[in-house]
Amino acid sequence: MIATAELESAIRSSIPVLHLEIIDQSNGCGENYAVLVVSEAFEGKKTLARHRYINDLLKEQIAQMHAFSQKSLTPKQYEAYLAKNAEVA
Protein backbone atom coordinates (compact mmCIF):
# COMPACT_ATOMS: atom_id res chain seq x y z
CA MET A 1 0.00 0.00 0.00
CA ILE A 2 1.25 3.44 -0.93
CA ALA A 3 0.63 6.29 1.49
CA THR A 4 -0.38 9.76 0.34
CA ALA A 5 2.48 11.21 2.41
CA GLU A 6 5.00 9.10 0.49
CA LEU A 7 3.80 10.51 -2.83
CA GLU A 8 3.74 14.06 -1.47
CA SER A 9 7.27 13.76 -0.11
CA ALA A 10 8.66 12.40 -3.38
CA ILE A 11 7.08 15.19 -5.42
CA ARG A 12 7.84 18.09 -3.07
CA SER A 13 11.48 17.03 -2.62
CA SER A 14 12.09 17.08 -6.40
CA ILE A 15 10.39 20.19 -7.77
CA PRO A 16 9.08 23.49 -6.42
CA VAL A 17 5.35 22.95 -5.91
CA LEU A 18 2.84 25.79 -5.92
CA HIS A 19 -0.14 23.48 -5.39
CA LEU A 20 -0.48 19.72 -4.90
CA GLU A 21 -3.57 17.55 -4.61
CA ILE A 22 -3.28 13.81 -4.05
CA ILE A 23 -6.53 11.88 -4.15
CA ASP A 24 -6.77 8.24 -3.10
CA GLN A 25 -9.47 6.96 -5.44
CA SER A 26 -9.33 3.43 -4.03
CA ASN A 27 -11.28 3.99 -0.80
CA GLY A 28 -8.15 4.00 1.34
CA CYS A 29 -6.33 0.92 0.07
CA GLY A 30 -3.66 2.99 -1.73
CA GLU A 31 -3.90 1.31 -5.13
CA ASN A 32 -5.43 4.08 -7.23
CA TYR A 33 -4.24 7.68 -7.04
CA ALA A 34 -4.88 10.87 -8.97
CA VAL A 35 -2.54 13.81 -8.54
CA LEU A 36 -2.69 17.45 -9.55
CA VAL A 37 0.72 19.10 -9.50
CA VAL A 38 1.20 22.82 -10.17
CA SER A 39 4.80 23.94 -10.58
CA GLU A 40 6.85 26.61 -12.31
CA ALA A 41 9.20 23.74 -13.25
CA PHE A 42 6.67 22.78 -15.95
CA GLU A 43 7.03 26.11 -17.80
CA GLY A 44 8.09 25.50 -21.40
CA LYS A 45 7.54 21.74 -21.19
CA LYS A 46 4.90 19.89 -23.16
CA THR A 47 2.31 17.77 -21.36
CA LEU A 48 4.02 14.51 -22.31
CA ALA A 49 7.36 15.69 -20.88
CA ARG A 50 5.64 16.73 -17.63
CA HIS A 51 3.89 13.38 -17.31
CA ARG A 52 7.07 11.47 -18.03
CA TYR A 53 8.88 13.49 -15.38
CA ILE A 54 6.26 12.75 -12.70
CA ASN A 55 6.00 9.10 -13.77
CA ASP A 56 9.78 8.70 -13.52
CA LEU A 57 9.83 10.48 -10.19
CA LEU A 58 7.19 8.11 -8.78
CA LYS A 59 8.12 4.96 -10.72
CA GLU A 60 8.63 2.80 -7.61
CA GLN A 61 5.31 3.89 -6.11
CA ILE A 62 3.40 3.60 -9.40
CA ALA A 63 4.71 0.05 -9.86
CA GLN A 64 2.81 -0.89 -6.68
CA MET A 65 -0.47 0.75 -7.78
CA HIS A 66 -3.37 -0.52 -9.80
CA ALA A 67 -3.98 2.88 -11.43
CA PHE A 68 -2.40 6.34 -11.49
CA SER A 69 -3.50 9.53 -13.22
CA GLN A 70 -2.11 13.02 -13.16
CA LYS A 71 -2.59 16.63 -14.19
CA SER A 72 0.63 18.61 -14.29
CA LEU A 73 0.04 22.32 -14.82
CA THR A 74 1.97 25.57 -14.85
CA PRO A 75 0.72 28.30 -12.49
CA LYS A 76 -0.94 30.13 -15.42
CA GLN A 77 -2.68 26.93 -16.58
CA TYR A 78 -3.83 26.30 -13.01
CA GLU A 79 -5.44 29.76 -12.85
CA ALA A 80 -7.34 28.97 -16.06
CA TYR A 81 -8.30 25.54 -14.66
CA LEU A 82 -9.71 27.17 -11.50
CA ALA A 83 -11.60 29.79 -13.50
CA LYS A 84 -13.13 27.12 -15.75
CA ASN A 85 -14.21 25.03 -12.75
CA ALA A 86 -15.68 28.11 -11.05
CA GLU A 87 -17.86 28.75 -14.12
CA VAL A 88 -19.19 25.20 -13.98
CA ALA A 89 -19.99 25.36 -10.26
A tleap script that builds the chain and sets N, CA, C and O, in Angstrom:
source leaprc.protein.ff14SB
mol = sequence {
  NMET ILE ALA THR ALA GLU LEU GLU SER ALA
  ILE ARG SER SER ILE PRO VAL LEU HIE LEU
  GLU ILE ILE ASP GLN SER ASN GLY CYS GLY
  GLU ASN TYR ALA VAL LEU VAL VAL SER GLU
  ALA PHE GLU GLY LYS LYS THR LEU ALA ARG
  HIE ARG TYR ILE ASN ASP LEU LEU LYS GLU
  GLN ILE ALA GLN MET HIE ALA PHE SER GLN
  LYS SER LEU THR PRO LYS GLN TYR GLU ALA
  TYR LEU ALA LYS ASN ALA GLU VAL CALA
}
set mol.1.N position { 0.843 -1.188 0.000 }
set mol.1.CA position { 0.000 0.000 0.000 }
set mol.1.C position { 0.885 1.247 0.000 }
set mol.1.O position { 1.859 1.337 0.748 }
set mol.2.N position { 0.533 2.179 -0.834 }
set mol.2.CA position { 1.253 3.444 -0.935 }
set mol.2.C position { 0.503 4.492 -0.116 }
set mol.2.O position { -0.718 4.614 -0.216 }
set mol.3.N position { 1.235 5.234 0.679 }
set mol.3.CA position { 0.634 6.292 1.495 }
set mol.3.C position { 0.686 7.623 0.747 }
set mol.3.O position { 1.631 7.894 0.007 }
set mol.4.N position { -0.321 8.431 0.946 }
set mol.4.CA position { -0.379 9.756 0.343 }
set mol.4.C position { 0.868 10.566 0.710 }
set mol.4.O position { 1.420 11.272 -0.133 }
set mol.5.N position { 1.304 10.466 1.948 }
set mol.5.CA position { 2.477 11.212 2.414 }
set mol.5.C position { 3.736 10.825 1.645 }
set mol.5.O position { 4.603 11.665 1.407 }
set mol.6.N position { 3.835 9.566 1.260 }
set mol.6.CA position { 5.002 9.103 0.492 }
set mol.6.C position { 5.033 9.763 -0.884 }
set mol.6.O position { 6.092 10.184 -1.351 }
set mol.7.N position { 3.883 9.853 -1.526 }
set mol.7.CA position { 3.802 10.514 -2.832 }
set mol.7.C position { 4.100 12.003 -2.696 }
set mol.7.O position { 4.839 12.570 -3.501 }
set mol.8.N position { 3.527 12.627 -1.684 }
set mol.8.CA position { 3.743 14.056 -1.469 }
set mol.8.C position { 5.220 14.351 -1.227 }
set mol.8.O position { 5.764 15.299 -1.795 }
set mol.9.N position { 5.856 13.567 -0.410 }
set mol.9.CA position { 7.265 13.764 -0.105 }
set mol.9.C position { 8.139 13.631 -1.353 }
set mol.9.O position { 9.044 14.436 -1.570 }
set mol.10.N position { 7.868 12.622 -2.163 }
set mol.10.CA position { 8.659 12.397 -3.378 }
set mol.10.C position { 8.517 13.563 -4.347 }
set mol.10.O position { 9.499 13.985 -4.957 }
set mol.11.N position { 7.314 14.081 -4.492 }
set mol.11.CA position { 7.081 15.193 -5.422 }
set mol.11.C position { 7.682 16.487 -4.887 }
set mol.11.O position { 8.415 17.173 -5.598 }
set mol.12.N position { 7.375 16.821 -3.644 }
set mol.12.CA position { 7.844 18.087 -3.069 }
set mol.12.C position { 9.370 18.152 -2.937 }
set mol.12.O position { 9.943 19.240 -2.986 }
set mol.13.N position { 10.024 17.021 -2.773 }
set mol.13.CA position { 11.480 17.031 -2.624 }
set mol.13.C position { 12.202 17.165 -3.967 }
set mol.13.O position { 13.415 17.373 -4.003 }
set mol.14.N position { 11.455 17.048 -5.075 }
set mol.14.CA position { 12.088 17.076 -6.397 }
set mol.14.C position { 11.856 18.340 -7.201 }
set mol.14.O position { 12.714 18.744 -7.986 }
set mol.15.N position { 10.699 18.972 -7.011 }
set mol.15.CA position { 10.389 20.186 -7.767 }
set mol.15.C position { 9.702 21.197 -6.853 }
set mol.15.O position { 9.083 20.820 -5.858 }
set mol.16.N position { 9.814 22.489 -7.196 }
set mol.16.CA position { 9.082 23.493 -6.415 }
set mol.16.C position { 7.591 23.368 -6.734 }
set mol.16.O position { 7.194 23.436 -7.897 }
set mol.17.N position { 6.784 23.189 -5.717 }
set mol.17.CA position { 5.350 22.949 -5.905 }
set mol.17.C position { 4.553 24.149 -5.406 }
set mol.17.O position { 4.674 24.560 -4.252 }
set mol.18.N position { 3.737 24.700 -6.299 }
set mol.18.CA position { 2.840 25.789 -5.921 }
set mol.18.C position { 1.564 25.223 -5.305 }
set mol.18.O position { 1.032 25.769 -4.338 }
set mol.19.N position { 1.082 24.123 -5.879 }
set mol.19.CA position { -0.135 23.476 -5.387 }
set mol.19.C position { -0.036 21.980 -5.675 }
set mol.19.O position { 0.466 21.568 -6.721 }
set mol.20.N position { -0.523 21.174 -4.732 }
set mol.20.CA position { -0.482 19.718 -4.898 }
set mol.20.C position { -1.738 19.112 -4.296 }
set mol.20.O position { -2.070 19.365 -3.138 }
set mol.21.N position { -2.425 18.321 -5.083 }
set mol.21.CA position { -3.569 17.551 -4.606 }
set mol.21.C position { -3.281 16.084 -4.892 }
set mol.21.O position { -2.923 15.723 -6.014 }
set mol.22.N position { -3.435 15.249 -3.888 }
set mol.22.CA position { -3.276 13.811 -4.055 }
set mol.22.C position { -4.564 13.166 -3.577 }
set mol.22.O position { -4.942 13.303 -2.413 }
set mol.23.N position { -5.230 12.469 -4.468 }
set mol.23.CA position { -6.525 11.878 -4.151 }
set mol.23.C position { -6.431 10.362 -4.242 }
set mol.23.O position { -6.112 9.808 -5.294 }
set mol.24.N position { -6.712 9.701 -3.125 }
set mol.24.CA position { -6.771 8.242 -3.102 }
set mol.24.C position { -8.148 7.853 -3.617 }
set mol.24.O position { -9.147 8.036 -2.921 }
set mol.25.N position { -8.206 7.322 -4.819 }
set mol.25.CA position { -9.474 6.955 -5.443 }
set mol.25.C position { -9.829 5.484 -5.205 }
set mol.25.O position { -10.722 4.938 -5.853 }
set mol.26.N position { -9.124 4.861 -4.276 }
set mol.26.CA position { -9.328 3.429 -4.030 }
set mol.26.C position { -9.939 3.160 -2.664 }
set mol.26.O position { -9.774 2.071 -2.113 }
set mol.27.N position { -10.642 4.142 -2.113 }
set mol.27.CA position { -11.282 3.988 -0.800 }
set mol.27.C position { -10.304 3.614 0.307 }
set mol.27.O position { -10.634 2.824 1.191 }
set mol.28.N position { -9.101 4.181 0.257 }
set mol.28.CA position { -8.148 4.002 1.341 }
set mol.28.C position { -7.173 2.855 1.215 }
set mol.28.O position { -6.322 2.690 2.089 }
set mol.29.N position { -7.257 2.052 0.161 }
set mol.29.CA position { -6.333 0.918 0.067 }
set mol.29.C position { -5.028 1.288 -0.637 }
set mol.29.O position { -4.119 0.462 -0.702 }
set mol.30.N position { -4.913 2.514 -1.168 }
set mol.30.CA position { -3.662 2.992 -1.732 }
set mol.30.C position { -3.268 2.368 -3.048 }
set mol.30.O position { -2.078 2.273 -3.345 }
set mol.31.N position { -4.232 1.935 -3.852 }
set mol.31.CA position { -3.903 1.307 -5.127 }
set mol.31.C position { -4.300 2.141 -6.339 }
set mol.31.O position { -3.999 1.759 -7.470 }
set mol.32.N position { -4.965 3.263 -6.127 }
set mol.32.CA position { -5.430 4.084 -7.234 }
set mol.32.C position { -5.364 5.551 -6.818 }
set mol.32.O position { -6.157 6.006 -5.993 }
set mol.33.N position { -4.423 6.278 -7.388 }
set mol.33.CA position { -4.242 7.683 -7.038 }
set mol.33.C position { -4.380 8.586 -8.256 }
set mol.33.O position { -4.051 8.209 -9.381 }
set mol.34.N position { -4.876 9.784 -7.996 }
set mol.34.CA position { -4.883 10.867 -8.966 }
set mol.34.C position { -4.147 12.032 -8.324 }
set mol.34.O position { -4.378 12.348 -7.157 }
set mol.35.N position { -3.269 12.669 -9.076 }
set mol.35.CA position { -2.541 13.812 -8.538 }
set mol.35.C position { -2.710 15.014 -9.456 }
set mol.35.O position { -2.831 14.884 -10.674 }
set mol.36.N position { -2.716 16.172 -8.842 }
set mol.36.CA position { -2.695 17.454 -9.546 }
set mol.36.C position { -1.482 18.186 -9.009 }
set mol.36.O position { -1.414 18.515 -7.825 }
set mol.37.N position { -0.523 18.440 -9.890 }
set mol.37.CA position { 0.719 19.102 -9.501 }
set mol.37.C position { 0.825 20.409 -10.273 }
set mol.37.O position { 0.740 20.423 -11.501 }
set mol.38.N position { 1.013 21.510 -9.545 }
set mol.38.CA position { 1.204 22.818 -10.166 }
set mol.38.C position { 2.607 23.291 -9.803 }
set mol.38.O position { 2.949 23.417 -8.627 }
set mol.39.N position { 3.412 23.550 -10.831 }
set mol.39.CA position { 4.795 23.940 -10.583 }
set mol.39.C position { 5.327 24.826 -11.706 }
set mol.39.O position { 4.998 24.645 -12.878 }
set mol.40.N position { 6.151 25.779 -11.317 }
set mol.40.CA position { 6.845 26.607 -12.306 }
set mol.40.C position { 7.847 25.769 -13.096 }
set mol.40.O position { 8.254 26.163 -14.189 }
set mol.41.N position { 8.246 24.625 -12.560 }
set mol.41.CA position { 9.196 23.740 -13.246 }
set mol.41.C position { 8.628 23.208 -14.557 }
set mol.41.O position { 9.384 22.734 -15.405 }
set mol.42.N position { 7.308 23.278 -14.739 }
set mol.42.CA position { 6.675 22.777 -15.954 }
set mol.42.C position { 6.637 23.817 -17.077 }
set mol.42.O position { 6.255 23.494 -18.202 }
set mol.43.N position { 7.026 25.053 -16.784 }
set mol.43.CA position { 7.028 26.107 -17.801 }
set mol.43.C position { 7.881 25.665 -18.985 }
set mol.43.O position { 9.004 25.192 -18.809 }
set mol.44.N position { 7.343 25.821 -20.189 }
set mol.44.CA position { 8.087 25.501 -21.404 }
set mol.44.C position { 8.142 24.019 -21.739 }
set mol.44.O position { 8.738 23.641 -22.748 }
set mol.45.N position { 7.537 23.177 -20.921 }
set mol.45.CA position { 7.542 21.739 -21.187 }
set mol.45.C position { 6.167 21.313 -21.690 }
set mol.45.O position { 5.141 21.788 -21.203 }
set mol.46.N position { 6.158 20.422 -22.656 }
set mol.46.CA position { 4.900 19.890 -23.164 }
set mol.46.C position { 4.313 18.910 -22.152 }
set mol.46.O position { 5.014 18.407 -21.275 }
set mol.47.N position { 3.027 18.653 -22.289 }
set mol.47.CA position { 2.315 17.769 -21.360 }
set mol.47.C position { 2.991 16.409 -21.242 }
set mol.47.O position { 3.150 15.897 -20.133 }
set mol.48.N position { 3.385 15.823 -22.346 }
set mol.48.CA position { 4.024 14.510 -22.309 }
set mol.48.C position { 5.312 14.535 -21.489 }
set mol.48.O position { 5.572 13.610 -20.720 }
set mol.49.N position { 6.109 15.573 -21.644 }
set mol.49.CA position { 7.359 15.691 -20.880 }
set mol.49.C position { 7.069 15.833 -19.384 }
set mol.49.O position { 7.788 15.274 -18.557 }
set mol.50.N position { 6.031 16.570 -19.042 }
set mol.50.CA position { 5.643 16.730 -17.631 }
set mol.50.C position { 5.220 15.389 -17.041 }
set mol.50.O position { 5.644 15.013 -15.948 }
set mol.51.N position { 4.377 14.676 -17.785 }
set mol.51.CA position { 3.889 13.379 -17.311 }
set mol.51.C position { 5.027 12.379 -17.167 }
set mol.51.O position { 5.083 11.625 -16.196 }
set mol.52.N position { 5.917 12.378 -18.124 }
set mol.52.CA position { 7.068 11.465 -18.026 }
set mol.52.C position { 7.918 11.791 -16.802 }
set mol.52.O position { 8.406 10.891 -16.119 }
set mol.53.N position { 8.090 13.073 -16.534 }
set mol.53.CA position { 8.885 13.486 -15.376 }
set mol.53.C position { 8.254 12.971 -14.078 }
set mol.53.O position { 8.939 12.374 -13.248 }
set mol.54.N position { 6.951 13.202 -13.905 }
set mol.54.CA position { 6.264 12.752 -12.695 }
set mol.54.C position { 6.255 11.224 -12.622 }
set mol.54.O position { 6.479 10.651 -11.556 }
set mol.55.N position { 5.997 10.568 -13.747 }
set mol.55.CA position { 5.998 9.099 -13.768 }
set mol.55.C position { 7.363 8.543 -13.377 }
set mol.55.O position { 7.446 7.564 -12.636 }
set mol.56.N position { 8.430 9.165 -13.872 }
set mol.56.CA position { 9.775 8.704 -13.525 }
set mol.56.C position { 10.070 8.965 -12.049 }
set mol.56.O position { 10.676 8.138 -11.367 }
set mol.57.N position { 9.639 10.106 -11.580 }
set mol.57.CA position { 9.830 10.485 -10.186 }
set mol.57.C position { 9.155 9.492 -9.230 }
set mol.57.O position { 9.688 9.181 -8.165 }
set mol.58.N position { 7.979 9.002 -9.625 }
set mol.58.CA position { 7.187 8.112 -8.776 }
set mol.58.C position { 7.177 6.663 -9.272 }
set mol.58.O position { 6.274 5.898 -8.932 }
set mol.59.N position { 8.178 6.283 -10.074 }
set mol.59.CA position { 8.122 4.961 -10.716 }
set mol.59.C position { 8.029 3.807 -9.721 }
set mol.59.O position { 7.327 2.831 -9.989 }
set mol.60.N position { 8.704 3.889 -8.601 }
set mol.60.CA position { 8.632 2.802 -7.611 }
set mol.60.C position { 7.237 2.716 -6.996 }
set mol.60.O position { 6.704 1.624 -6.795 }
set mol.61.N position { 6.653 3.868 -6.700 }
set mol.61.CA position { 5.313 3.891 -6.111 }
set mol.61.C position { 4.254 3.458 -7.128 }
set mol.61.O position { 3.345 2.696 -6.800 }
set mol.62.N position { 4.379 3.947 -8.360 }
set mol.62.CA position { 3.401 3.604 -9.398 }
set mol.62.C position { 3.424 2.105 -9.689 }
set mol.62.O position { 2.384 1.517 -9.988 }
set mol.63.N position { 4.590 1.491 -9.606 }
set mol.63.CA position { 4.706 0.049 -9.860 }
set mol.63.C position { 3.872 -0.762 -8.867 }
set mol.63.O position { 3.500 -1.899 -9.158 }
set mol.64.N position { 3.579 -0.192 -7.707 }
set mol.64.CA position { 2.806 -0.892 -6.680 }
set mol.64.C position { 1.311 -0.554 -6.737 }
set mol.64.O position { 0.526 -1.068 -5.940 }
set mol.65.N position { 0.924 0.306 -7.676 }
set mol.65.CA position { -0.473 0.745 -7.777 }
set mol.65.C position { -1.210 -0.018 -8.871 }
set mol.65.O position { -0.611 -0.606 -9.771 }
set mol.66.N position { -2.519 0.018 -8.755 }
set mol.66.CA position { -3.372 -0.524 -9.800 }
set mol.66.C position { -3.587 0.530 -10.889 }
set mol.66.O position { -3.612 0.209 -12.078 }
set mol.67.N position { -3.740 1.794 -10.472 }
set mol.67.CA position { -3.981 2.877 -11.428 }
set mol.67.C position { -3.407 4.188 -10.895 }
set mol.67.O position { -3.360 4.427 -9.688 }
set mol.68.N position { -2.967 5.039 -11.844 }
set mol.68.CA position { -2.400 6.335 -11.492 }
set mol.68.C position { -2.742 7.317 -12.603 }
set mol.68.O position { -2.548 7.019 -13.781 }
set mol.69.N position { -3.248 8.483 -12.233 }
set mol.69.CA position { -3.500 9.531 -13.221 }
set mol.69.C position { -2.966 10.850 -12.680 }
set mol.69.O position { -2.824 11.037 -11.471 }
set mol.70.N position { -2.678 11.749 -13.597 }
set mol.70.CA position { -2.110 13.019 -13.161 }
set mol.70.C position { -2.520 14.163 -14.068 }
set mol.70.O position { -2.820 13.980 -15.248 }
set mol.71.N position { -2.523 15.357 -13.474 }
set mol.71.CA position { -2.589 16.625 -14.191 }
set mol.71.C position { -1.360 17.379 -13.715 }
set mol.71.O position { -1.151 17.543 -12.513 }
set mol.72.N position { -0.560 17.831 -14.645 }
set mol.72.CA position { 0.626 18.612 -14.292 }
set mol.72.C position { 0.520 19.940 -15.026 }
set mol.72.O position { 0.597 19.999 -16.254 }
set mol.73.N position { 0.344 21.000 -14.254 }
set mol.73.CA position { 0.044 22.315 -14.816 }
set mol.73.C position { 1.055 23.371 -14.387 }
set mol.73.O position { 1.673 23.272 -13.327 }
set mol.74.N position { 1.207 24.381 -15.236 }
set mol.74.CA position { 1.967 25.567 -14.854 }
set mol.74.C position { 1.046 26.441 -14.001 }
set mol.74.O position { -0.167 26.231 -14.009 }
set mol.75.N position { 1.584 27.408 -13.274 }
set mol.75.CA position { 0.719 28.297 -12.492 }
set mol.75.C position { -0.348 28.999 -13.341 }
set mol.75.O position { -1.492 29.133 -12.907 }
set mol.76.N position { 0.018 29.446 -14.540 }
set mol.76.CA position { -0.939 30.125 -15.419 }
set mol.76.C position { -2.046 29.159 -15.859 }
set mol.76.O position { -3.218 29.534 -15.889 }
set mol.77.N position { -1.679 27.924 -16.198 }
set mol.77.CA position { -2.681 26.926 -16.578 }
set mol.77.C position { -3.600 26.602 -15.401 }
set mol.77.O position { -4.794 26.366 -15.584 }
set mol.78.N position { -3.039 26.591 -14.199 }
set mol.78.CA position { -3.834 26.303 -13.008 }
set mol.78.C position { -4.872 27.399 -12.770 }
set mol.78.O position { -6.008 27.108 -12.396 }
set mol.79.N position { -4.484 28.660 -12.986 }
set mol.79.CA position { -5.437 29.764 -12.852 }
set mol.79.C position { -6.603 29.579 -13.820 }
set mol.79.O position { -7.759 29.775 -13.448 }
set mol.80.N position { -6.298 29.202 -15.061 }
set mol.80.CA position { -7.343 28.972 -16.063 }
set mol.80.C position { -8.206 27.778 -15.669 }
set mol.80.O position { -9.421 27.799 -15.862 }
set mol.81.N position { -7.589 26.744 -15.123 }
set mol.81.CA position { -8.296 25.544 -14.658 }
set mol.81.C position { -9.287 25.909 -13.543 }
set mol.81.O position { -10.432 25.459 -13.549 }
set mol.82.N position { -8.832 26.729 -12.591 }
set mol.82.CA position { -9.709 27.166 -11.499 }
set mol.82.C position { -10.862 28.016 -12.008 }
set mol.82.O position { -11.998 27.861 -11.559 }
set mol.83.N position { -10.571 28.919 -12.949 }
set mol.83.CA position { -11.598 29.789 -13.499 }
set mol.83.C position { -12.650 28.964 -14.260 }
set mol.83.O position { -13.848 29.233 -14.162 }
set mol.84.N position { -12.200 27.982 -15.000 }
set mol.84.CA position { -13.130 27.124 -15.754 }
set mol.84.C position { -14.022 26.339 -14.788 }
set mol.84.O position { -15.229 26.234 -15.009 }
set mol.85.N position { -13.441 25.793 -13.729 }
set mol.85.CA position { -14.211 25.029 -12.755 }
set mol.85.C position { -15.165 25.922 -11.972 }
set mol.85.O position { -16.228 25.464 -11.554 }
set mol.86.N position { -14.809 27.181 -11.765 }
set mol.86.CA position { -15.683 28.113 -11.052 }
set mol.86.C position { -16.921 28.430 -11.891 }
set mol.86.O position { -18.014 28.613 -11.355 }
set mol.87.N position { -16.738 28.493 -13.213 }
set mol.87.CA position { -17.858 28.754 -14.117 }
set mol.87.C position { -18.862 27.606 -14.085 }
set mol.87.O position { -20.071 27.825 -14.161 }
set mol.88.N position { -18.356 26.392 -13.973 }
set mol.88.CA position { -19.192 25.197 -13.981 }
set mol.88.C position { -19.988 25.089 -12.676 }
set mol.88.O position { -21.132 24.635 -12.673 }
set mol.89.N position { -19.378 25.504 -11.584 }
set mol.89.CA position { -19.993 25.363 -10.260 }
set mol.89.C position { -21.061 26.333 -9.991 }
set mol.89.O position { -21.654 26.315 -8.912 }
savepdb mol mol.pdb
quit
